[in-house]
Amino acid sequence: MSNRTVLVDNNTWNNTHIATVGLAMSSPEKEAYRVARSLDANYVLVIFGGMSAYSGDDISKFLWMVRIAAGVYPKIKEQDYYNRGYYRIDSQVSPTMRDSLMYRLCYYRFGEVRTRHD
């Protein structure tokens, strides 16, 4: 639809490539930008359920990105994305998760969203 080439499309033939995309999504914004540029990415699209509670969104699948990235990049530690052993994306989110590109993209200006019932 957008006439753009995707970097990851469920093809797992190149684990290092997929891990590098996972590294970008799990890193803080400045580092993620550097990684995205090394991949020659100009755009990032995330699917976020937010108000609709769509459970198949990217933040729900995010731990798989972290796990794949951690398999190639040892500095990524899955436990850092948990708070006291729980995967949280609410007010109890871990600092590492809060600073990740994935979280920041999903929740960017989320508090400004209004519905007709507000």
C-alpha positions as CSV (number, residue, x, y, z in Angstrom):
1,M,0.0,0.0,0.0
2,S,2.8,2.4,0.8
3,N,5.1,1.3,-2.0
4,R,7.9,0.9,0.6
5,T,10.2,-2.1,1.0
6,V,9.9,-3.8,4.4
7,L,12.9,-4.9,6.4
8,V,11.1,-7.8,8.2
9,D,8.1,-9.6,6.8
10,N,7.9,-12.9,8.7
11,N,10.8,-14.3,6.7
12,T,13.3,-15.8,9.1
13,W,16.1,-16.7,6.7
14,N,18.5,-14.0,8.0
15,N,18.4,-14.2,11.8
16,T,21.1,-11.5,12.2
17,H,19.1,-9.0,10.1
18,I,15.9,-9.7,12.2
19,A,18.0,-9.4,15.4
20,T,19.3,-6.0,14.2
21,V,15.7,-4.8,13.7
22,G,14.9,-6.1,17.2
23,L,18.0,-4.2,18.5
24,A,16.7,-1.0,17.0
25,M,13.2,-1.5,18.5
26,S,14.5,-2.4,21.9
27,S,17.1,0.4,22.2
28,P,16.7,3.9,23.4
29,E,15.8,6.4,20.7
30,K,19.2,7.8,19.9
31,E,20.8,4.3,19.5
32,A,17.7,3.1,17.7
33,Y,18.1,5.9,15.2
34,R,21.7,4.9,14.5
35,V,20.8,1.3,14.0
36,A,17.8,2.2,11.8
37,R,20.0,4.3,9.6
38,S,22.5,1.5,9.3
39,L,19.6,-0.5,7.9
40,D,18.9,2.3,5.5
41,A,15.4,2.7,7.1
42,N,13.5,5.9,6.5
43,Y,10.2,5.0,8.1
44,V,9.1,2.9,11.1
45,L,5.6,1.6,11.4
46,V,4.2,0.0,14.5
47,I,0.8,-1.4,15.1
48,F,-0.5,-0.4,18.5
49,G,-3.9,-1.5,19.9
50,G,-4.0,1.3,22.5
51,M,-7.6,2.4,22.9
52,S,-9.0,-0.5,21.0
53,A,-7.2,-3.1,23.1
54,Y,-6.1,-5.0,20.0
55,S,-4.0,-7.8,21.5
56,G,-2.2,-8.7,18.2
57,D,-0.3,-5.4,18.2
58,D,3.5,-5.0,18.0
59,I,4.0,-4.2,21.7
60,S,2.3,-7.4,22.6
61,K,4.8,-9.3,20.4
62,F,7.7,-7.1,21.5
63,L,9.3,-9.7,23.8
64,W,10.0,-11.9,20.8
65,M,11.9,-9.0,19.2
66,V,13.9,-8.7,22.4
67,R,14.6,-12.4,22.5
68,I,15.7,-12.6,18.9
69,A,17.9,-9.5,19.4
70,A,19.4,-10.9,22.6
71,G,20.5,-14.0,20.7
72,V,22.8,-11.9,18.5
73,Y,23.4,-8.8,20.7
74,P,24.3,-9.9,24.3
75,K,23.8,-6.4,25.7
76,I,20.1,-6.9,25.2
77,K,18.8,-8.7,28.3
78,E,15.1,-9.8,28.3
79,Q,14.8,-9.4,32.1
80,D,15.5,-5.6,31.7
81,Y,12.2,-5.3,30.0
82,Y,10.3,-6.7,33.0
83,N,9.4,-5.1,36.3
84,R,9.8,-7.5,39.2
85,G,9.4,-10.4,36.8
86,Y,6.3,-9.1,34.9
87,Y,6.1,-7.7,31.5
88,R,4.4,-4.4,32.1
89,I,3.4,-1.6,29.6
90,D,1.4,0.4,32.1
91,S,2.5,2.9,34.8
92,Q,4.7,0.1,36.3
93,V,6.8,-0.3,33.1
94,S,10.5,-0.9,33.6
95,P,12.9,1.9,32.8
96,T,14.5,-0.1,29.9
97,M,11.1,-0.8,28.4
98,R,10.0,2.8,28.9
99,D,13.1,4.0,27.0
100,S,12.8,1.5,24.1
101,L,11.9,2.8,20.7
102,M,8.9,0.4,20.6
103,Y,7.4,1.7,23.8
104,R,8.1,5.4,22.8
105,L,6.5,4.9,19.4
106,C,3.4,3.2,20.8
107,Y,2.8,5.7,23.5
108,Y,3.9,8.9,21.8
109,R,1.3,11.5,22.7
110,F,-1.0,8.7,23.9
111,G,-2.2,10.9,26.8
112,E,-3.6,13.4,24.3
113,V,-6.0,10.9,22.7
114,R,-9.6,11.8,23.4
115,T,-12.8,10.0,22.7
116,R,-16.3,11.5,22.4
117,H,-17.0,10.4,26.0
118,D,-14.1,12.4,27.5
